[in-house]
Amino acid sequence: MSNKFLYEVLTKYQQQGNLVAIYVAQDMNVFELGYIEAVTDYDVLFRSERADGYSEGLVVTPLALISQIEA
């Protein structure tokens, strides 16, 4: 996916307050789940959440590594 497309989609999800799953590996069982805090042209900052609702902290992921997004 292009960085411009990812930037637009992630910004929309941030504004809507959507819970998102961000996949950064080719293995579709590996993902981070959380709420987007900020998006730049190159990175996304999100608050990672566990399945039980507890926060795992902030995670910065380069847009170039993202292979799929689910909201």
Beta strands, then each sheet from edge to edge (+ up, - down):
strand 1: 19-23
strand 2: 31-39
strand 3: 43-49
strand 4: 55-62
strand 5: 68-70
sheet 1: 4+ 3- 2+ 1- 5+
end
